[in-house]
Amino acid sequence: MRDKKMLGLIFTLLLIGALHVMFIPRENSIKLKLAALQWTLATLTATIILWISFDGEGQFQATQIIEWISSTTDLWSSGMVVFAVDGISIFFIILTALLIPICILISWNSIKFLLKEFLLCLIFLEILLMGVFTALDLLLFYILFEGILIPMFLIIGIWGAREEKVLASYYFFFYTLIGSVFMLLGIFVLYSNTGTTDYQTLCGLRLNGETQKWVFMGFFVSLAIKIPKIPFHIWLPQAHVEAPCAGSVMLAGVLLKIGGYGFIRFSWPILPEASEYFAPLILTLSLLAVIYGSLTTCRQVDFKRLIAYSSVAHMGLVTLGIFTHTIQGLVAAIFLMLAHGLVSSSLFIIVTLLYERHHTRLIKYYRGMTITMPIFATIMLLMTLANIAVPLSCNFVGEFLSLLAAFEYSIIVGVLASLGMVLGAAYSLYLYNRVCFGNSSNYIIFSRDVNRREFYTLLPLVALTILMGIYPSAIIDTVKGTIIFQESHTW
């Protein structure tokens, strides 16, 4: 890494941005929004420079070491915690840095009260997410993992759209909090057996099989709730439906990916025997998520709930790729998470654009949007096609590699997983046909097409969706090199 201080710069920019927003008078709403947007865009620029300076060798780079607990005490085996990036985490950092300014733009006129607090929640959420994707200490990962609950709880509970927003925020908070207790117990077991929670040290150790199984079960419950995996998905539709647009974008775009990232980061490198032992169970749950999630999506009448349930099906393909334990399966999981972060986020924004104009999310009230909102209908068509993984879209690359890994593992697993693509095409095309084609709906009096701010908010998501589908090797080569490097050191 040519610039070893770039990771520290990213955190510094966000902290300065938070302080800047904090000291701007509450009455000056335009200045508040512009300040938050400028600092988050500066952070996005820094993450792109970090990627450009990445040398692609696979190992951790841009390492930042911080003295957490004094090394002169006996409280900890090492007083240092390490933050670093590799070919896996770098793309999740960029995705996070991209979605935060998009959240600010899409919420430009919709947040009517406590604007300063809302912007601070978004900035602190970005700081915590950057920490989650770069922390190389399991205890610090857990602390940051739990810290994310606080700003998201506030975003859903305070700025949610409907009456049940408080209930939805408690659903999200307690499901994730209770599940994370099992991860903490797993970390305690690791520490009692090894005397360390340092990630790189643990990767070089070999735990006995029984210990691995107990630790894996603790991690699995926590990460499966975050993904979420059936039957741990109950909180997801409620949280998505009640959250404001920014909350839905961050939930679908980044927070669901922490579960998949945790499986890739911890399960195979630290707990390989347990991962192999539990793989059939997790593959079964993944197939259940793909098929049941898609069938449940087909029967939804609420626009936003439909997209929320489709996330369950797509994330099922992610864990399916991870636990086939093939190079193409792991690459597929990472690529599909990035693709889903772009496509699902844009679909939630599209829902919000309709809701802000007509104040309903029931699909039956919409028809003929191509007549009155042609630009909107074009963007929705592109993202709908990406959602069903047509060629030259980023989802196609991820789903193709995931199904390739599934067929390599078992023909039966591959055939069942393929049903998800068929059902995905069914509910996506039905949704688009119902909303955009036909005569104009009698319930919709006036439909205003997207304005300039809304168009430029969606433009980077649409462009990246197509660009990643046309030129996937820019991501795949970096990810593949990191996975091969990790496996050569852990197997």
DOLO-121842 format. One line per 8 residues: number of its first residue (from 1); for each residue z, y, x of C-alpha. Coordinates in nm, 2 decimals. Layout:
BEGIN
NUM) Z Y X ~ ...
***
This chain:
BEGIN
1) 0.00 0.00 0.00 ~ -0.11 0.32 0.15 ~ 0.13 0.54 -0.04 ~ 0.47 0.37 -0.06 ~ 0.63 0.66 -0.24 ~ 0.40 0.66 -0.54 ~ 0.63 0.44 -0.75 ~ 0.92 0.68 -0.69
9) 0.69 0.97 -0.78 ~ 0.62 0.81 -1.12 ~ 0.99 0.80 -1.21 ~ 1.05 1.15 -1.07 ~ 0.77 1.29 -1.29 ~ 0.92 1.14 -1.60 ~ 1.27 1.25 -1.52 ~ 1.15 1.61 -1.45
17) 0.95 1.60 -1.77 ~ 1.25 1.49 -1.97 ~ 1.46 1.78 -1.82 ~ 1.18 2.02 -1.89 ~ 1.15 1.92 -2.25 ~ 1.53 1.93 -2.28 ~ 1.56 2.29 -2.18 ~ 1.27 2.42 -2.40
25) 1.40 2.60 -2.71 ~ 1.39 2.38 -3.02 ~ 1.20 2.65 -3.22 ~ 0.90 2.65 -2.99 ~ 0.74 2.33 -3.11 ~ 0.40 2.38 -2.95 ~ 0.55 2.44 -2.61 ~ 0.76 2.12 -2.65
33) 0.46 1.91 -2.74 ~ 0.25 2.05 -2.46 ~ 0.52 2.00 -2.20 ~ 0.57 1.64 -2.30 ~ 0.20 1.58 -2.31 ~ 0.14 1.74 -1.97 ~ 0.42 1.54 -1.79 ~ 0.31 1.21 -1.94
41) -0.05 1.27 -1.85 ~ 0.07 1.35 -1.49 ~ 0.25 1.02 -1.50 ~ -0.07 0.84 -1.62 ~ -0.26 1.00 -1.33 ~ 0.00 0.88 -1.08 ~ -0.02 0.52 -1.22 ~ -0.40 0.53 -1.18
49) -0.36 0.65 -0.82 ~ -0.11 0.37 -0.76 ~ -0.37 0.12 -0.89 ~ -0.65 0.27 -0.67 ~ -0.42 0.24 -0.36 ~ -0.34 -0.12 -0.44 ~ -0.48 -0.35 -0.17 ~ -0.51 -0.66 -0.39
57) -0.34 -0.90 -0.15 ~ -0.11 -1.04 -0.42 ~ 0.23 -0.97 -0.28 ~ 0.47 -0.70 -0.41 ~ 0.38 -0.35 -0.29 ~ 0.50 0.02 -0.33 ~ 0.85 -0.12 -0.28 ~ 1.14 0.12 -0.36
65) 1.49 0.00 -0.25 ~ 1.80 0.17 -0.41 ~ 2.16 0.10 -0.33 ~ 2.31 0.01 -0.66 ~ 2.65 -0.14 -0.57 ~ 2.80 -0.06 -0.23 ~ 2.72 -0.35 0.00 ~ 3.06 -0.31 0.17
73) 3.22 -0.46 -0.15 ~ 3.23 -0.83 -0.24 ~ 3.12 -0.76 -0.59 ~ 2.75 -0.84 -0.52 ~ 2.56 -1.05 -0.28 ~ 2.34 -0.75 -0.20 ~ 2.41 -0.39 -0.28 ~ 2.04 -0.32 -0.31
81) 1.80 -0.34 -0.60 ~ 1.43 -0.34 -0.55 ~ 1.15 -0.19 -0.76 ~ 0.79 -0.30 -0.68 ~ 0.45 -0.37 -0.83 ~ 0.21 -0.65 -0.80 ~ -0.12 -0.74 -0.95 ~ 0.05 -0.84 -1.28
89) 0.29 -0.55 -1.34 ~ 0.05 -0.27 -1.23 ~ -0.16 -0.31 -1.54 ~ 0.14 -0.31 -1.78 ~ 0.25 0.01 -1.61 ~ -0.09 0.17 -1.67 ~ -0.09 0.05 -2.03 ~ 0.25 0.21 -2.09
97) 0.15 0.54 -1.92 ~ -0.17 0.55 -2.13 ~ 0.00 0.48 -2.47 ~ 0.28 0.74 -2.44 ~ 0.06 1.05 -2.44 ~ -0.15 0.89 -2.72 ~ 0.17 0.86 -2.92 ~ 0.24 1.22 -2.86
105) -0.11 1.32 -2.97 ~ -0.11 1.11 -3.28 ~ 0.23 1.24 -3.38 ~ 0.13 1.60 -3.32 ~ 0.16 1.72 -3.69 ~ 0.35 1.43 -3.85 ~ 0.69 1.48 -3.69 ~ 0.85 1.75 -3.90
113) 1.21 1.75 -3.78 ~ 1.41 1.68 -3.46 ~ 1.09 1.71 -3.26 ~ 1.26 1.76 -2.93 ~ 1.47 1.44 -2.98 ~ 1.16 1.25 -3.07 ~ 0.97 1.35 -2.76 ~ 1.28 1.27 -2.54
121) 1.30 0.93 -2.70 ~ 0.93 0.86 -2.60 ~ 0.98 0.98 -2.24 ~ 1.30 0.78 -2.19 ~ 1.13 0.48 -2.35 ~ 0.86 0.52 -2.09 ~ 1.11 0.54 -1.81 ~ 1.28 0.22 -1.92
129) 0.95 0.04 -1.96 ~ 0.84 0.14 -1.61 ~ 1.17 0.00 -1.49 ~ 1.13 -0.33 -1.68 ~ 0.79 -0.39 -1.53 ~ 0.89 -0.31 -1.17 ~ 1.25 -0.43 -1.14 ~ 1.30 -0.73 -0.90
137) 1.66 -0.80 -0.99 ~ 1.73 -1.01 -1.30 ~ 2.05 -0.83 -1.40 ~ 1.87 -0.49 -1.37 ~ 1.58 -0.63 -1.57 ~ 1.83 -0.73 -1.84 ~ 1.99 -0.39 -1.85 ~ 1.66 -0.21 -1.88
145) 1.54 -0.48 -2.13 ~ 1.83 -0.40 -2.35 ~ 1.81 -0.02 -2.29 ~ 1.47 -0.02 -2.46 ~ 1.64 -0.10 -2.79 ~ 1.81 0.24 -2.80 ~ 1.51 0.48 -2.82 ~ 1.31 0.23 -3.04
153) 1.61 0.20 -3.27 ~ 1.62 0.58 -3.31 ~ 1.24 0.61 -3.35 ~ 1.23 0.36 -3.63 ~ 1.55 0.46 -3.80 ~ 1.51 0.84 -3.79 ~ 1.14 0.91 -3.80 ~ 1.03 0.60 -4.00
161) 0.80 0.65 -4.30 ~ 0.98 0.49 -4.59 ~ 1.31 0.42 -4.76 ~ 1.39 0.10 -4.57 ~ 1.35 0.24 -4.22 ~ 1.72 0.21 -4.14 ~ 1.73 -0.15 -4.25 ~ 1.41 -0.21 -4.04
169) 1.57 -0.05 -3.73 ~ 1.88 -0.27 -3.76 ~ 1.66 -0.58 -3.80 ~ 1.49 -0.49 -3.48 ~ 1.81 -0.40 -3.29 ~ 2.03 -0.69 -3.38 ~ 1.76 -0.96 -3.36 ~ 1.67 -0.85 -3.01
177) 2.03 -0.78 -2.90 ~ 2.17 -1.12 -3.02 ~ 1.87 -1.30 -2.86 ~ 1.93 -1.12 -2.53 ~ 2.28 -1.25 -2.50 ~ 2.13 -1.59 -2.43 ~ 1.93 -1.43 -2.14 ~ 2.25 -1.28 -2.00
185) 2.42 -1.62 -2.01 ~ 2.12 -1.77 -1.83 ~ 2.15 -1.50 -1.56 ~ 2.52 -1.58 -1.52 ~ 2.43 -1.95 -1.47 ~ 2.18 -1.86 -1.21 ~ 2.42 -1.64 -1.03 ~ 2.70 -1.90 -1.03
193) 2.46 -2.15 -0.88 ~ 2.29 -1.93 -0.63 ~ 2.51 -1.63 -0.57 ~ 2.22 -1.39 -0.62 ~ 2.01 -1.23 -0.90 ~ 1.74 -1.10 -0.66 ~ 1.41 -1.22 -0.79 ~ 1.23 -1.28 -0.46
201) 1.53 -1.48 -0.33 ~ 1.54 -1.70 -0.65 ~ 1.17 -1.77 -0.62 ~ 1.24 -1.93 -0.28 ~ 1.52 -2.15 -0.41 ~ 1.50 -2.49 -0.58 ~ 1.75 -2.53 -0.87 ~ 1.82 -2.88 -1.00
209) 1.64 -2.98 -1.32 ~ 1.94 -2.97 -1.55 ~ 2.04 -2.62 -1.45 ~ 1.68 -2.51 -1.49 ~ 1.67 -2.64 -1.85 ~ 1.99 -2.45 -1.95 ~ 1.87 -2.13 -1.79 ~ 1.52 -2.17 -1.94
217) 1.66 -2.21 -2.29 ~ 1.86 -1.89 -2.26 ~ 1.55 -1.70 -2.14 ~ 1.33 -1.86 -2.40 ~ 1.54 -1.74 -2.70 ~ 1.54 -1.39 -2.58 ~ 1.18 -1.37 -2.48 ~ 1.05 -1.56 -2.79
225) 1.22 -1.30 -3.02 ~ 1.06 -1.02 -2.82 ~ 0.70 -1.16 -2.84 ~ 0.78 -1.26 -3.13 ~ 0.73 -1.63 -3.17 ~ 0.76 -1.82 -3.50 ~ 1.03 -1.87 -3.63 ~ 1.18 -1.56 -3.45
233) 0.93 -1.32 -3.60 ~ 1.11 -1.20 -3.91 ~ 1.20 -0.86 -3.77 ~ 0.84 -0.77 -3.67 ~ 0.66 -0.69 -4.00 ~ 0.95 -0.49 -4.14 ~ 0.98 -0.29 -3.82 ~ 0.61 -0.22 -3.80
241) 0.58 -0.12 -4.17 ~ 0.87 0.12 -4.15 ~ 0.81 0.27 -3.81 ~ 0.62 0.59 -3.75 ~ 0.28 0.56 -3.59 ~ 0.42 0.61 -3.24 ~ 0.68 0.34 -3.30 ~ 0.41 0.09 -3.42
249) 0.19 0.18 -3.13 ~ 0.47 0.12 -2.87 ~ 0.59 -0.20 -3.05 ~ 0.24 -0.36 -3.06 ~ 0.11 -0.20 -2.74 ~ 0.39 -0.27 -2.49 ~ 0.72 -0.40 -2.63 ~ 0.57 -0.73 -2.76
257) 0.42 -0.78 -2.41 ~ 0.76 -0.78 -2.24 ~ 0.82 -1.14 -2.38 ~ 0.49 -1.27 -2.23 ~ 0.55 -1.08 -1.91 ~ 0.90 -1.23 -1.88 ~ 0.76 -1.58 -1.93 ~ 0.50 -1.52 -1.65
265) 0.74 -1.35 -1.42 ~ 1.04 -1.59 -1.45 ~ 0.96 -1.92 -1.61 ~ 0.71 -2.07 -1.37 ~ 0.82 -1.91 -1.04 ~ 1.20 -1.97 -1.09 ~ 1.22 -2.25 -1.34 ~ 0.91 -2.47 -1.29
273) 1.06 -2.80 -1.39 ~ 1.21 -2.67 -1.71 ~ 0.88 -2.49 -1.79 ~ 0.70 -2.82 -1.75 ~ 0.96 -3.00 -1.96 ~ 0.95 -2.75 -2.25 ~ 0.57 -2.69 -2.24 ~ 0.48 -2.93 -2.52
281) 0.74 -2.77 -2.75 ~ 0.62 -2.42 -2.67 ~ 0.25 -2.51 -2.71 ~ 0.34 -2.66 -3.05 ~ 0.51 -2.33 -3.16 ~ 0.21 -2.14 -3.02 ~ -0.03 -2.33 -3.23 ~ 0.19 -2.28 -3.53
289) 0.19 -1.91 -3.46 ~ -0.19 -1.90 -3.43 ~ -0.25 -2.09 -3.75 ~ 0.04 -1.99 -3.97 ~ 0.02 -1.63 -3.85 ~ -0.35 -1.61 -3.93 ~ -0.31 -1.77 -4.28 ~ -0.02 -1.53 -4.35
297) -0.23 -1.24 -4.24 ~ -0.51 -1.34 -4.48 ~ -0.28 -1.29 -4.78 ~ -0.14 -0.95 -4.70 ~ -0.21 -0.66 -4.93 ~ -0.05 -0.39 -4.71 ~ -0.28 -0.25 -4.44 ~ -0.01 -0.21 -4.18
305) 0.17 -0.54 -4.26 ~ -0.17 -0.72 -4.21 ~ -0.21 -0.59 -3.86 ~ 0.16 -0.67 -3.78 ~ 0.11 -1.03 -3.88 ~ -0.21 -1.05 -3.68 ~ -0.01 -0.97 -3.37 ~ 0.19 -1.29 -3.43
313) -0.13 -1.49 -3.42 ~ -0.27 -1.31 -3.11 ~ 0.06 -1.35 -2.92 ~ 0.05 -1.72 -3.00 ~ -0.26 -1.74 -2.79 ~ -0.08 -1.56 -2.51 ~ 0.20 -1.82 -2.48 ~ -0.06 -2.10 -2.53
321) -0.24 -1.98 -2.22 ~ 0.08 -1.94 -2.02 ~ 0.22 -2.29 -2.08 ~ -0.10 -2.47 -2.02 ~ -0.01 -2.38 -1.66 ~ -0.37 -2.33 -1.54 ~ -0.50 -2.03 -1.34 ~ -0.74 -1.94 -1.63
329) -0.46 -1.98 -1.88 ~ -0.23 -1.74 -1.70 ~ -0.51 -1.49 -1.64 ~ -0.61 -1.52 -2.00 ~ -0.25 -1.45 -2.11 ~ -0.23 -1.13 -1.91 ~ -0.58 -1.01 -2.01 ~ -0.52 -1.09 -2.37
337) -0.19 -0.89 -2.37 ~ -0.37 -0.59 -2.22 ~ -0.65 -0.62 -2.47 ~ -0.41 -0.66 -2.77 ~ -0.22 -0.35 -2.64 ~ -0.54 -0.15 -2.68 ~ -0.69 -0.30 -3.00 ~ -0.37 -0.34 -3.20
345) -0.26 0.01 -3.11 ~ -0.59 0.16 -3.22 ~ -0.57 -0.03 -3.55 ~ -0.22 0.11 -3.62 ~ -0.35 0.46 -3.55 ~ -0.65 0.39 -3.79 ~ -0.40 0.29 -4.06 ~ -0.20 0.60 -4.00
353) -0.51 0.82 -4.04 ~ -0.57 0.68 -4.38 ~ -0.20 0.69 -4.48 ~ -0.17 1.06 -4.38 ~ -0.47 1.15 -4.60 ~ -0.40 0.93 -4.91 ~ -0.03 0.83 -4.88 ~ -0.08 0.46 -4.95
361) -0.13 0.15 -4.73 ~ -0.23 -0.08 -5.01 ~ -0.58 -0.21 -4.94 ~ -0.69 -0.23 -5.30 ~ -0.69 0.15 -5.34 ~ -0.96 0.19 -5.06 ~ -1.33 0.15 -5.08 ~ -1.65 0.32 -4.95
369) -1.50 0.50 -4.65 ~ -1.84 0.49 -4.48 ~ -1.96 0.75 -4.73 ~ -1.69 1.01 -4.68 ~ -1.56 0.92 -4.33 ~ -1.85 0.79 -4.12 ~ -1.69 0.86 -3.78 ~ -1.37 0.69 -3.89
377) -1.57 0.39 -4.03 ~ -1.76 0.36 -3.70 ~ -1.44 0.36 -3.49 ~ -1.28 0.11 -3.73 ~ -1.59 -0.12 -3.71 ~ -1.57 -0.12 -3.32 ~ -1.20 -0.21 -3.32 ~ -1.23 -0.47 -3.60
385) -1.51 -0.64 -3.40 ~ -1.29 -0.63 -3.09 ~ -1.00 -0.78 -3.29 ~ -1.21 -1.08 -3.38 ~ -1.32 -1.11 -3.02 ~ -1.69 -1.05 -3.03 ~ -1.87 -1.07 -2.69 ~ -1.85 -0.75 -2.48
393) -1.51 -0.67 -2.61 ~ -1.19 -0.72 -2.41 ~ -1.04 -0.96 -2.66 ~ -1.34 -1.20 -2.61 ~ -1.26 -1.24 -2.24 ~ -0.89 -1.31 -2.31 ~ -0.95 -1.55 -2.60 ~ -1.23 -1.73 -2.43
401) -1.02 -1.80 -2.12 ~ -0.72 -1.90 -2.34 ~ -0.92 -2.15 -2.54 ~ -1.08 -2.28 -2.22 ~ -0.73 -2.35 -2.08 ~ -0.63 -2.51 -2.42 ~ -0.93 -2.74 -2.41 ~ -0.86 -2.83 -2.05
409) -0.50 -2.92 -2.15 ~ -0.59 -3.12 -2.46 ~ -0.90 -3.13 -2.69 ~ -0.67 -3.14 -3.00 ~ -0.48 -2.83 -2.88 ~ -0.81 -2.65 -2.81 ~ -0.95 -2.73 -3.16 ~ -0.64 -2.62 -3.34
417) -0.63 -2.30 -3.13 ~ -0.99 -2.23 -3.22 ~ -0.89 -2.21 -3.59 ~ -0.72 -1.88 -3.50 ~ -1.05 -1.72 -3.41 ~ -1.21 -1.84 -3.74 ~ -0.92 -1.72 -3.95 ~ -0.91 -1.39 -3.75
425) -1.27 -1.32 -3.83 ~ -1.20 -1.40 -4.20 ~ -0.91 -1.15 -4.25 ~ -1.06 -0.88 -4.02 ~ -1.41 -0.88 -4.18 ~ -1.26 -0.89 -4.53 ~ -1.04 -0.59 -4.44 ~ -1.33 -0.39 -4.31
433) -1.55 -0.48 -4.60 ~ -1.29 -0.39 -4.85 ~ -1.20 -0.06 -4.70 ~ -1.53 0.08 -4.58 ~ -1.82 -0.07 -4.78 ~ -1.91 -0.04 -5.15 ~ -1.89 0.26 -5.38 ~ -1.63 0.52 -5.33
441) -1.29 0.43 -5.48 ~ -1.19 0.60 -5.80 ~ -0.83 0.63 -5.66 ~ -0.94 0.84 -5.36 ~ -1.03 1.20 -5.45 ~ -1.11 1.35 -5.12 ~ -1.14 1.19 -4.78 ~ -1.15 1.41 -4.47
449) -1.31 1.25 -4.16 ~ -1.12 1.24 -3.83 ~ -1.06 1.57 -3.66 ~ -1.11 1.65 -3.29 ~ -0.75 1.56 -3.19 ~ -0.76 1.23 -3.37 ~ -1.10 1.14 -3.22 ~ -0.99 1.21 -2.87
457) -0.67 1.01 -2.93 ~ -0.88 0.70 -3.02 ~ -1.16 0.76 -2.77 ~ -0.98 0.62 -2.45 ~ -0.87 0.31 -2.65 ~ -1.22 0.24 -2.77 ~ -1.38 0.31 -2.43 ~ -1.14 0.08 -2.24
465) -1.18 -0.19 -2.50 ~ -1.56 -0.20 -2.43 ~ -1.53 -0.13 -2.06 ~ -1.28 -0.42 -2.01 ~ -1.52 -0.65 -2.20 ~ -1.82 -0.55 -1.99 ~ -1.65 -0.55 -1.65 ~ -1.34 -0.78 -1.67
473) -1.34 -0.87 -1.30 ~ -1.18 -0.54 -1.22 ~ -0.86 -0.68 -1.37 ~ -0.91 -1.05 -1.34 ~ -0.96 -1.05 -0.96 ~ -0.63 -0.86 -0.90 ~ -0.44 -1.08 -1.15 ~ -0.58 -1.40 -1.02
481) -0.50 -1.31 -0.66 ~ -0.14 -1.25 -0.75 ~ -0.10 -1.57 -0.95 ~ -0.24 -1.78 -0.67 ~ -0.01 -1.60 -0.42 ~ 0.29 -1.67 -0.64 ~ 0.21 -2.04 -0.69 ~ 0.15 -2.09 -0.32
489) 0.51 -1.98 -0.27 ~ 0.68 -2.15 -0.56 ~ 0.52 -2.49 -0.61
***
